[in-house]
Amino acid sequence: MGINRRTLLRRSGQLGLGVSLFGSVQALRSAPVAGAAAAQAVTGYGPLVDDADGMLALPEGFSYRVVTEAGQTSTYEGDPSPGVHDGAAAFAADDGNVLIVLNHEVRGGTDDDGAVPHQKGLVYRDDAGGGVTVIKTTPEGELLWETVGIAGTSTNCAGGVTPWGTWLTCEETEADSHGWVFEVDPHDLDENQDPQPVTPLGRFRHEALCIDPDTLVIYLTEDAEGPNGTVYRWLPPSGFRGRSGELKQLADTRR
């Protein structure tokens, strides 16, 4: 009896690097029952080891590095790093480093703990404390800089990566006329000036989204109850090519 693909994927999540000890995928598929039974006996990566710094307990042999910490590290402009971290994505920078976009699910205003600093030209609304930061690190995770992507939004929960290399951040609230999607470009920070909602993607309690890279169709989820949330499909108009800022331009033409 061989081992099927689903079982292989499930056990590889348990075994981690230990998968390489069992040989190739083909060898695993043809492994005898005894081999499969041995794999089933392995559970997890071992017990957690207490962290002397009290931040993150990991199994023995694992390590972590703090990139930014709310109120402890600082942005490039000198403001305390915001908090209430949520959805994030990583992008390859042109110079071989890593760009990270990070949502801040702040529900209140600029006085709330963890609020994103309001930088000139990057603020949607003066009374909202949510937003997105852009972080640059080395491939090893060493912080190079952190800055504001957009500010003045609310309850930035999840979002999604675009095929053209930007981040779509979602407001998970309809309170006080919020409930929009905004585009953040980690590569060209000037593109983030004058943030405006992507109104064609609708106003509701957005959770996350994903984009079909072949058709550029966007699928969006709603975090709602009574009734349950809905999955939406957005069909791009004729001539839509998928470029940074194009969604915002499309919104401008439909006002």
GIMO-V574870 format. One line per field, one symbol per residue. psi: psi as a letter, one per 20 degrees, with the letter a starting at -180 (. if undefined). A space follows every 50 residues. Layout:
psi=???
//
This chain:
psi=paprgggggghhhhhciihhiiarghhhhjqrhhghhhhhipoajrqqpp phikgoprrpiqrrppgqppigrqrhijqqprblqcqrqqqpqhjiappp poqolphbaiiqpjqpqoppijpgpijqiabpqppprrhijppgrprpgq rjaploebbqqqijkrpoppplqjqljakrpqppoignhhiiqmpqqnhi jroanqfrrqpohgijppppqpnrqmrrrqpqpppqrpipinqpihhhhg hhij.
//
